[in-house]
Amino acid sequence: MTRNIIIIIYLLSCILKAQPTGREIIEEMDQVKKPMDIQTQLKMTLISLKGGKERRRSRELTSFEKRYEDGQYDKKSLLIFSQPKEVKGSGFLTWHKVGFKPDDQWLYLPALRKVKRIRSKEKGRSFMGTDFSYEDLSGRDINADDYKLIGEGIIHGSNCNKVKANPKEKGASYSARILWVDKQNFLLKRVEFFNNKGILFKLLDIPDHVKNGEYWTASTMIMKNLNKAHSTELKVLKVDYDQDLKDNVFTESFMKRN
């Protein structure tokens, strides 16, 4: 009898030891191999539902992104719209800083012929009429949140761990996020966003990933605003890795030229 109890205790301790923490899961996700730079052609579709009818508006854009290892910036990114005519040439530049310092962001609208700097208090606003906010496009430092593993679930055919992320800073745009992380490859499959009242109001779904060589790419992303019956879909049309993108791509002058 005593021997059986010892075996049960041992097995339970092994199970508990094998269970990763929320922080460990996020660290594994953060360590998924990434290219030094990436250029992506995207189709963006804005989807609204009104009077039972669905309306779709499409845009095309190119995303440029480059990682840095200078201790000052994590990466720099640039979005340039090419279609349709009313948004052609519009650009959005972000310098993602290392640590807790707020990122620098600029928006260029050709009709105004002016580059506007996005202030901190504006980062919760909608980006170009989409369901993504400026902050969503900025990303978060891994140390900006406390993490807790809260369960498991299956989403988009993937067996996932569910990790709750609570911001450490006061006045954050979201009171919490729940991240669904694929157990096999540590890919992000869904994010649930909660407002300052603790109510779920946005969902980011990432149903499809493709692997090209060493790198995984999210080929489809859908951000849904649960309060407005509106969503924004991003689909990858073409992707190129490690092209040695030059630093001058990530400048105001380059953004204004395109």
Protein Blocks (a to p, Z undefined) as FASTA:
>chain_A
ZZmmmmmmmmmmmmmmmpccfklmmmmmmmpccdfbdcddddddddddeehiacdddddd
dddddddfehmambdcddddfbdfklgoiacdddddehjbdcddddddfklopacdddfk
lmmpceehiabdfklmnopafklpccddfbdcdeehiacdddddddfbghiabfbdcddd
dfklopafbdcdddfkopafbdcddfbccdehjbccdfbdcdddfklopacddddfbdce
hklpafklmcfklmmmZZ
